[in-house]
Amino acid sequence: MNIPFLDFKLVNYEMCEELSNAFRRVLESGWYVLGREVEDFEEEFATYCGVRHCIGVGNGLEALHLILCAYGIGRGDEVIVPSNTYIATWLAISHVGATPVPVEPCESTYNIDPGRIEAAITLRTKAIIAVHLYGQPADMDGINALGLRHGILVIEDAAQAHGAYYKGRRVGNLSDAAGFSFYPGKNLGALGDGGAVTTNDHELADRIRTLRNYGSRVKYHNEIKGFNSRLDELQASFLRVKLLHLDRWNEMRRNVARAYMNGLKETELILPVVPEWAEPVWHLFVIRSERRGVLQEKMKDAGIDTMIHYPIPPHLQAAYAEFGFSNDSFPIAERMHREVLSLPMFPGMRADQVNYVIETLRNA
């Protein structure tokens, strides 16, 4: 049996007619950038997240970048960020000229540890970016309390967590602003790139709408030095279709995760831990093992695709060599990156496929 890590065709094919209709709707409209489809998607996704504003942008990295720009964060400022995350979170900070300040995660949840953040706060700290890694919400109450006490912003990187709940509230509505990615592999993925910012801050939303469009509210009138970062009409139309299916797909992912948890609980593997206040959406199902290389090779031999999210932590990437971090600068993150292995996870994954993954791992 061959099991892909993620089956794009399976996920998208069931909506072939709906997506085709959306394509024709955009084609026939004759309007392809910042039109009705984007406006409607922004309204629908804002309602889904429970926020006042959604602003469609080019991708998830630019969503975070524009939030930082709009808040005036730049050179000389510091932004606290998880040591255990995808590099895009760090890059958004670097692209505004600010300095990423890494903080280690909770070993059980992989998300930034609120108990370690305060020690990293300085007079230059302007914001904390909390990543909802692998689709599980970070512990936002503790993080927001720190932000309030120190007068610093709290931003969510929700790129992997569309539809996840924290204490009954959806991510994207747990901070000053949130950045989402609609990369095709996300829980809510376009058929190309895309992203969005969600917020309840009217002034921030207005400024991001201006920044994303060359710094312009009125065509050819440029108020500020902006960017070209616009969710296009075609991707917005596809996202409108897919948003209607998102909750159902997330529940399918939860079913796969439950099967993995039950089937692998008697093994030596370190399994994900879900706090009682979290309802993750399992963008990734990540196990840990000191024998990761052996396990991955056995899975490959059995026809099962796995991935590593992520093999190198940001502080050890060549892109951040100027900071001079060593191999033991952030030992928790480094240990995680040596041990993590992501199992196949996608809506529509059959029970026999899930069982085959479990049995192969148990035998290994």
MOFENBEL-V878904 format. One record per helix or strand of 2 or more residues. SS is the DSSP state (hx for helix, st for strand). FROM is the first residue (numbers start at 1). TO is the last residue. If there is no record, write none. Layout:
<<SS & FROM & TO> <SS & FROM & TO>>
This chain:
<<hx & 8 & 13> <hx & 16 & 29> <hx & 36 & 49> <st & 53 & 57> <hx & 60 & 70> <st & 78 & 82> <hx & 87 & 95> <st & 99 & 103> <hx & 114 & 120> <st & 125 & 131> <hx & 133 & 135> <hx & 140 & 150> <st & 153 & 157> <st & 165 & 166> <st & 169 & 170> <st & 177 & 181> <st & 195 & 199> <hx & 202 & 211> <st & 216 & 218> <st & 221 & 222> <hx & 233 & 243> <hx & 246 & 264> <st & 278 & 279> <st & 285 & 288> <hx & 292 & 301> <hx & 314 & 316> <hx & 318 & 323> <hx & 331 & 339> <st & 340 & 343> <hx & 351 & 363>>
